[in-house]
Structure formats: C-alpha cells, structure tokens
Amino acid sequence: MPKLKLPAPPLPSKLTPAPKRPGQGNGKVGAADVAKEAGTTVVDWVDERTSLSGGVRWMLFRKVPKGTNWFYTLGSATLFAFLNQAVTGVFLAMYYDPSATRAYESTRFITNEAFLGEFVRGMHKWGSSVMVVLVFLHMARTFFFGAYKYPRELNWVIGVVLLILTMTMSFTGYLLPFDQRSYWATIVGVNINGTGPLVGPYLNDFLRGGPDFGATTLSRFYAIHMLLVPGAIAAMIGAHLYLVAKLGTTAPPWQKVETDPTVAEERA
Ligand code: HEM
C-alpha cells in the first residue's frame, strides 16, 4: 500500500516570509532585496541561523488519535512536577548547606527566616510527593491503555528508568533536612538496600560513602540528589519525549479501528 504523506502543518505567522513590497521583484535579486526579505523579528533571526523551526514543528504538530482524553495529560503533569522540583530546588540550594553540623540549621533558616523560604520549601516537599503519585498514575495509564506494546517497548523501558530515578530523588532528598526522622529513616532505607542479592552490600557501602553512616553520606546524598539524578532524569525525559513525538500516542483500547472502505474491499 502506498505510504500516505501528510500535508506539512502551517507555519506560525511569525515565520512566514513578508509579502513583496511595491516595486519589488523586477527579476533581479540584489543585496537590497535580500535585506528586505530578511527576518525582522528575533524568532526570524534565530531561525535563519539555526533552522530550529523545522524541529519545533516536528515536535508540536502531531496527529492525535481519536478518543484522546484527560488521562493523556498525566505525562505532561509529571513533567510539570519535575520542572517545579528543578526550579524550587535551585532556590533551596542557595541557602542549604550539606554539612553534617550545618544542614539542620540551614534548613531551619530556610523555613523561618529566608524570604518566601517556607513557601519554596513547601512547594519542593509537597511537589516531590505529587511527582511520585503522578508518575505512578501515568504508568498505570500507559499500562491499562496497552501503550507499552510494539513499537513503544523502548519508551516503556525508558519510563521504568525514569520511575527508578524519581524514587531515587525521593530517597536521597529525604535525608537532607538532617533531623531525627530523616536520619533514622535513611538508615533504615540504606539497610534495606543492603539486603539486596549480590549488589546489596556494595550498594550499601556506596550509599553510606564508607563503612559508617556519617558526614560523607550526607554530601554524597546531596550530590546524587541535586546533580547526578536530575541530569539523568532530564536526559531520559528528552529521549522519552523524542519517542512520543516520533511514534505518536496510542489510541484508547475501546476506540474502534476505522477501516478505509476501499482498503477493506481490496482485502476481501
Ligand atoms: C519523569 C517521569 C515521566 C515523564 C515526565 C513522562 C512524560 C511523558 C509524556 C509527556 C508522554 C506523552 C503524553 C502521555 O501519554 O501522557 C509520555 C508517554 C509515555 N510514557 Fe511517560 N513519562 C514519565 C514516566 C513514565 C513511566 C514511569 C512509564 C512506564 C513505566 C512511562 C511510559 C510511557 C509510555 C509507554 C508512553 C507512550 C504513551 C502512548 O503511546 O500512548 N512514562 N510520557
């Protein structure tokens, strides 16, 4: 069957070339004509040098299957929760001190004294729970809609990595206030990791940053929490969204396949 080619989606009005001015277009193209055709907006200027608009059109103008509903917004909601964590995390890092003697005090300072500190810390703390809930709901949506099947298996696998990374963020972030609850809860968590087969004891040593739980553990958790894992999550989200744009989303399972009557006749 010949492959159907979709018509190119319309260009945003900002990117369409300006209409010719009177007296223009006498057949000869001089430097002045080129200058008149040149982009007049910042978007034009950047696009002339990068041709990025092609990529943006490829990403944004997509065919969406019939039956697409609110459940399809859960992935974007998770993405938004991640961005909220990234932005509020940057402001928290301006005041937080990952040293065993000053971590608790710096957290207290953020909550009680820094301008809007309690609000930003609250957004980050509640946002972490929101992100975990959303990522599970999004996973449930893709599972129950059968979106993990061919050709989207790789996107499911990337999703599993994203799930593990999200849980790692929660686990490493919990220690940072360095109060009694976070300290003892993290010891329990690290010990649970240690019971894993084969890799358990090594993972235990790696997380503690040595044989004992101490100051090195805190700086290690902080580095993992604010550099390593967010970087990995951002890269994985990039790959995840590339595949979503390339493969499109799956129609809901109850959506009937619309058969082209001519094709159905040919097959019969
Ligand atoms: C940080 C975490 C994640 C983010 C930001 C994210 C984001 C997204 C977005 C925006 C979409 C397209 C819209 C939608 O279907 O909701 C999507 C689709 C998809 N996601 Fe995720 N996702 C994440 C985690 C996961 C997890 C944990 C899984 C499964 C283990 C997963 C599996 C999929 C699959 C299979 C699709 C394709 C859906 C379809 O074809 O209908 N994602 N994701």
Residues whose N, C-alpha, C, O or C-beta is under 5 A from the ligand:
A	BS01	HEM	F71 Y72 T73 L74 G75 S76 T78 L79 V135 M139 T142 A147 Y148 R152 N155 W156 G159 V160 L162 L163 I237 V244 G248 T249 T250
